[in-house]
Amino acid sequence: MAKSRTLDEIERMKAKAARFVENVLDDPGRADEIEDESPEEYAERKRIQILDNPHRRRTRPMPSNKELQERVRELEDENDELQDRLDDIAGLASGDEDEEDIDNGEGDGQGED
């Protein structure tokens, strides 16, 4: 199971890792490489999933009652149209022919000479 951290946490982990590599492992070149990585690259390399920042709320304005009622009407109309199409398809699938198909002279055996 992959670890999950916020972007802020990943940035702190990356900085800490760079300090450790430079001060403890005495490898300034590798420390520079870590510092040059983006937080996303660091997270990918460490197999860490980036979570949305839990402290930042992305809110959309609440629609008004009038807007919601209008949206319901639009969806009801769309549902009615789709139901009509489904009824037409069901009629075709059951073999029912419309009067238009019969009036076209198809299948009556009579033709104009």
C-alpha positions as a Markdown table, in Angstrom:
| # | Residue | x | y | z |
|---|---|---|---|---|
| 1 | Met | 0.0 | 0.0 | 0.0 |
| 2 | Ala | 1.4 | 3.4 | -1.0 |
| 3 | Lys | 2.0 | 6.1 | 1.5 |
| 4 | Ser | -0.1 | 9.2 | 1.3 |
| 5 | Arg | 1.1 | 12.7 | 2.1 |
| 6 | Thr | 0.1 | 16.3 | 1.4 |
| 7 | Leu | 2.2 | 18.4 | -0.9 |
| 8 | Asp | 3.4 | 20.4 | 2.1 |
| 9 | Glu | 4.5 | 17.2 | 3.9 |
| 10 | Ile | 6.4 | 16.0 | 0.8 |
| 11 | Glu | 8.2 | 19.3 | 0.5 |
| 12 | Arg | 9.3 | 19.0 | 4.2 |
| 13 | Met | 10.4 | 15.4 | 3.7 |
| 14 | Lys | 12.4 | 16.3 | 0.6 |
| 15 | Ala | 14.2 | 19.2 | 2.5 |
| 16 | Lys | 14.9 | 16.9 | 5.4 |
| 17 | Ala | 16.3 | 14.2 | 3.1 |
| 18 | Ala | 18.6 | 16.6 | 1.3 |
| 19 | Arg | 19.9 | 17.9 | 4.7 |
| 20 | Phe | 20.5 | 14.3 | 5.8 |
| 21 | Val | 22.3 | 13.3 | 2.6 |
| 22 | Glu | 24.6 | 16.4 | 2.9 |
| 23 | Asn | 25.3 | 16.4 | 6.6 |
| 24 | Val | 25.2 | 12.8 | 7.6 |
| 25 | Leu | 26.2 | 11.0 | 4.4 |
| 26 | Asp | 28.5 | 13.8 | 3.4 |
| 27 | Asp | 27.3 | 13.7 | -0.3 |
| 28 | Pro | 26.6 | 17.3 | -1.3 |
| 29 | Gly | 26.2 | 16.3 | -5.0 |
| 30 | Arg | 23.4 | 13.9 | -4.2 |
| 31 | Ala | 21.8 | 16.5 | -1.8 |
| 32 | Asp | 21.8 | 19.0 | -4.7 |
| 33 | Glu | 20.0 | 16.4 | -6.9 |
| 34 | Ile | 17.3 | 15.9 | -4.2 |
| 35 | Glu | 16.9 | 19.7 | -3.9 |
| 36 | Asp | 16.6 | 20.0 | -7.6 |
| 37 | Glu | 13.7 | 17.5 | -7.8 |
| 38 | Ser | 10.2 | 18.8 | -7.8 |
| 39 | Pro | 8.0 | 17.7 | -4.9 |
| 40 | Glu | 6.0 | 15.6 | -7.5 |
| 41 | Glu | 9.1 | 13.9 | -8.8 |
| 42 | Tyr | 10.3 | 13.2 | -5.2 |
| 43 | Ala | 6.9 | 11.7 | -4.3 |
| 44 | Glu | 6.9 | 9.5 | -7.4 |
| 45 | Arg | 10.4 | 8.3 | -6.7 |
| 46 | Lys | 9.5 | 7.5 | -3.1 |
| 47 | Arg | 6.1 | 6.0 | -4.2 |
| 48 | Ile | 4.1 | 8.5 | -2.2 |
| 49 | Gln | 0.6 | 9.5 | -3.2 |
| 50 | Ile | 0.0 | 13.2 | -3.1 |
| 51 | Leu | -3.2 | 14.2 | -1.3 |
| 52 | Asp | -5.1 | 17.4 | -1.7 |
| 53 | Asn | -4.2 | 19.9 | 1.0 |
| 54 | Pro | -6.8 | 19.1 | 3.7 |
| 55 | His | -6.7 | 22.6 | 5.0 |
| 56 | Arg | -7.6 | 24.2 | 1.7 |
| 57 | Arg | -11.3 | 24.0 | 0.9 |
| 58 | Arg | -12.3 | 24.4 | -2.6 |
| 59 | Thr | -15.8 | 25.6 | -2.5 |
| 60 | Arg | -18.2 | 26.6 | -5.2 |
| 61 | Pro | -20.9 | 29.0 | -4.6 |
| 62 | Met | -24.2 | 27.3 | -3.6 |
| 63 | Pro | -26.7 | 27.6 | -6.4 |
| 64 | Ser | -29.9 | 29.4 | -5.7 |
| 65 | Asn | -33.2 | 27.7 | -5.3 |
| 66 | Lys | -34.3 | 29.2 | -8.6 |
| 67 | Glu | -31.2 | 27.8 | -10.3 |
| 68 | Leu | -31.8 | 24.4 | -8.8 |
| 69 | Gln | -35.4 | 24.3 | -9.9 |
| 70 | Glu | -34.4 | 25.3 | -13.5 |
| 71 | Arg | -31.8 | 22.5 | -13.5 |
| 72 | Val | -34.4 | 20.0 | -12.4 |
| 73 | Arg | -36.7 | 21.2 | -15.2 |
| 74 | Glu | -33.9 | 20.8 | -17.7 |
| 75 | Leu | -33.1 | 17.3 | -16.5 |
| 76 | Glu | -36.8 | 16.3 | -16.5 |
| 77 | Asp | -37.1 | 17.5 | -20.2 |
| 78 | Glu | -34.0 | 15.6 | -21.1 |
| 79 | Asn | -35.3 | 12.5 | -19.4 |
| 80 | Asp | -38.6 | 12.8 | -21.3 |
| 81 | Glu | -36.8 | 13.1 | -24.6 |
| 82 | Leu | -34.6 | 10.1 | -23.8 |
| 83 | Gln | -37.7 | 8.0 | -22.8 |
| 84 | Asp | -39.3 | 8.9 | -26.1 |
| 85 | Arg | -36.2 | 7.7 | -27.9 |
| 86 | Leu | -36.2 | 4.5 | -25.9 |
| 87 | Asp | -39.9 | 3.9 | -26.7 |
| 88 | Asp | -39.2 | 4.3 | -30.4 |
| 89 | Ile | -36.3 | 1.8 | -30.2 |
| 90 | Ala | -38.4 | -0.7 | -28.3 |
| 91 | Gly | -41.1 | -0.4 | -30.9 |
| 92 | Leu | -38.6 | -1.1 | -33.7 |
| 93 | Ala | -37.1 | -4.0 | -31.8 |
| 94 | Ser | -40.6 | -5.6 | -31.3 |
| 95 | Gly | -41.3 | -5.4 | -35.0 |
| 96 | Asp | -44.0 | -2.8 | -34.8 |
| 97 | Glu | -44.0 | -0.6 | -37.9 |
| 98 | Asp | -45.2 | 3.0 | -38.0 |
| 99 | Glu | -47.9 | 3.9 | -40.5 |
| 100 | Glu | -45.4 | 6.0 | -42.4 |
| 101 | Asp | -43.5 | 2.8 | -43.4 |
| 102 | Ile | -46.7 | 1.1 | -44.6 |
| 103 | Asp | -47.9 | 4.2 | -46.5 |
| 104 | Asn | -44.6 | 4.3 | -48.5 |
| 105 | Gly | -45.8 | 1.3 | -50.5 |
| 106 | Glu | -43.2 | -1.0 | -49.1 |
| 107 | Gly | -44.3 | -4.6 | -49.0 |
| 108 | Asp | -47.8 | -4.1 | -50.7 |
| 109 | Gly | -46.8 | -5.8 | -53.9 |
| 110 | Gln | -48.2 | -2.9 | -56.0 |
| 111 | Gly | -46.1 | -0.7 | -58.0 |
| 112 | Glu | -46.6 | 2.0 | -60.6 |
| 113 | Asp | -46.3 | 1.0 | -64.2 |
